[in-house]
Amino acid sequence: MNVETSRKLIKTKLGVLKLAQELGNVSRSCKHFGYSRDSFYRFKKLYEEYGEEGLQEISRKKPNLKNRIEEEIEKAVIAYAIENPAYGQLRSSNELKKRGIFISSGGVRNIWLRNNLQNMKLRLKALEEKSAKKNCILTES
């Protein structure tokens, strides 16, 4: 979110607070601006505690790191996907299990999504970039 959009949101939140104070009626103020009364009281509390900075939009999405796969396994999955771009997530999972790396096909898919390798075309592109860096020759397989 850019600075200008953030400023507009803060202004509307301040507007709700000021109109409620002028009218002496929270419900009418909220109805006019299209906010719920619950939001109004949340804005009021934030404004009282932190001032205008408290009214900025806060990103609520935080990564859940405890559910993340180990880094060594993730690197192995990425390397295997680049080595064998034609393999799907199930086959990759099974082949990695043969190497002693235990990960589900869904886990493979999640790693691919995080690293932009979700389809064969993207995995082939990553293989081409890797071979260009190392000056390797690509074969049919």
C-alpha positions as CSV (number, residue, x, y, z in Angstrom):
1,M,0.0,0.0,0.0
2,N,1.5,3.3,-1.0
3,V,1.7,6.4,1.2
4,E,-1.1,8.3,-0.5
5,T,-3.6,5.5,0.0
6,S,-2.5,5.1,3.6
7,R,-3.0,8.9,4.2
8,K,-6.6,8.7,2.7
9,L,-7.5,5.8,5.0
10,I,-6.2,7.6,8.0
11,K,-8.2,10.7,7.0
12,T,-11.4,8.7,6.8
13,K,-10.8,7.1,10.1
14,L,-10.2,10.5,11.7
15,G,-13.3,11.8,9.9
16,V,-15.4,9.1,11.6
17,L,-14.0,10.0,15.0
18,K,-14.5,13.8,14.5
19,L,-18.1,13.5,13.0
20,A,-19.1,11.3,15.9
21,Q,-17.8,13.9,18.3
22,E,-19.6,16.7,16.5
23,L,-22.9,14.9,16.1
24,G,-22.7,13.2,19.5
25,N,-24.0,10.0,17.8
26,V,-21.6,7.2,16.9
27,S,-24.2,5.2,14.9
28,R,-25.0,8.1,12.5
29,S,-21.3,8.8,12.0
30,C,-20.5,5.2,11.3
31,K,-23.4,4.9,8.9
32,H,-22.3,8.0,7.0
33,F,-18.8,6.7,6.5
34,G,-19.8,3.0,6.1
35,Y,-17.9,1.6,9.1
36,S,-19.3,-0.6,11.8
37,R,-19.5,0.7,15.4
38,D,-17.0,-2.0,16.4
39,S,-14.5,-0.5,13.9
40,F,-15.3,3.0,15.3
41,Y,-14.4,1.9,18.9
42,R,-11.3,0.1,17.6
43,F,-10.2,3.3,15.8
44,K,-10.9,5.4,18.9
45,K,-8.8,3.2,21.1
46,L,-5.9,3.1,18.6
47,Y,-6.1,6.9,18.2
48,E,-6.1,7.5,22.0
49,E,-3.2,5.2,22.5
50,Y,-0.9,5.9,19.5
51,G,-2.3,9.0,17.8
52,E,-2.5,9.1,14.0
53,E,0.2,6.5,13.5
54,G,-2.1,4.0,15.3
55,L,-4.7,4.4,12.5
56,Q,-2.3,3.1,9.8
57,E,-3.2,-0.2,8.1
58,I,-1.3,-3.0,9.8
59,S,-0.5,-6.1,7.8
60,R,-1.9,-9.0,9.8
61,K,-0.3,-11.8,7.7
62,K,2.6,-13.3,9.5
63,P,4.5,-16.4,8.3
64,N,4.0,-19.5,10.4
65,L,7.6,-20.6,10.6
66,K,7.0,-23.5,12.9
67,N,5.1,-25.3,10.0
68,R,7.9,-24.6,7.5
69,I,10.0,-27.5,6.3
70,E,13.7,-27.7,7.1
71,E,16.0,-25.7,4.9
72,E,18.1,-28.7,3.8
73,I,15.0,-30.6,2.7
74,E,13.7,-27.5,0.8
75,K,17.0,-27.1,-1.0
76,A,17.0,-30.8,-1.9
77,V,13.5,-30.5,-3.3
78,I,14.4,-27.5,-5.4
79,A,17.6,-29.1,-6.7
80,Y,15.7,-32.3,-7.6
81,A,12.9,-30.3,-9.4
82,I,15.6,-28.5,-11.5
83,E,17.4,-31.8,-12.2
84,N,14.1,-33.5,-13.3
85,P,11.7,-30.8,-14.4
86,A,9.4,-33.3,-16.1
87,Y,8.6,-35.2,-12.9
88,G,5.4,-34.2,-11.1
89,Q,5.0,-33.7,-7.4
90,L,4.1,-37.3,-6.5
91,R,7.0,-38.8,-8.5
92,S,9.4,-36.3,-7.1
93,S,8.2,-37.1,-3.6
94,N,8.6,-40.8,-4.2
95,E,12.1,-40.4,-5.7
96,L,13.2,-38.2,-2.8
97,K,12.0,-40.8,-0.4
98,K,14.3,-43.3,-2.1
99,R,17.2,-40.9,-1.3
100,G,16.1,-40.7,2.3
101,I,14.4,-37.3,2.1
102,F,10.8,-37.9,3.5
103,I,8.4,-35.3,2.2
104,S,4.8,-35.6,1.0
105,S,3.7,-34.6,-2.5
106,G,1.8,-31.7,-1.0
107,G,5.0,-30.6,0.7
108,V,6.8,-30.7,-2.6
109,R,4.0,-28.6,-4.2
110,N,4.2,-26.0,-1.4
111,I,8.0,-25.7,-1.9
112,W,7.6,-25.4,-5.6
113,L,5.0,-22.6,-5.2
114,R,7.2,-20.7,-2.8
115,N,10.1,-20.9,-5.3
116,N,8.0,-20.3,-8.5
117,L,8.6,-23.8,-9.8
118,Q,4.9,-25.0,-9.8
119,N,4.8,-26.2,-13.4
120,M,7.1,-27.9,-15.8
121,K,7.6,-24.8,-17.9
122,L,9.0,-22.9,-14.9
123,R,11.2,-25.8,-13.8
124,L,12.6,-26.0,-17.4
125,K,13.3,-22.3,-17.3
126,A,15.1,-22.7,-14.0
127,L,17.2,-25.5,-15.5
128,E,18.1,-23.4,-18.5
129,E,19.2,-20.6,-16.2
130,K,21.3,-23.0,-14.1
131,S,22.9,-24.5,-17.2
132,A,23.7,-21.1,-18.6
133,K,25.5,-20.2,-15.3
134,K,27.5,-23.4,-15.3
135,N,28.0,-23.7,-19.1
136,C,26.5,-27.2,-19.1
137,I,25.0,-28.8,-22.2
138,L,21.4,-29.9,-21.9
139,T,20.3,-33.3,-23.2
140,E,16.8,-34.7,-24.0
141,S,16.4,-36.3,-20.5
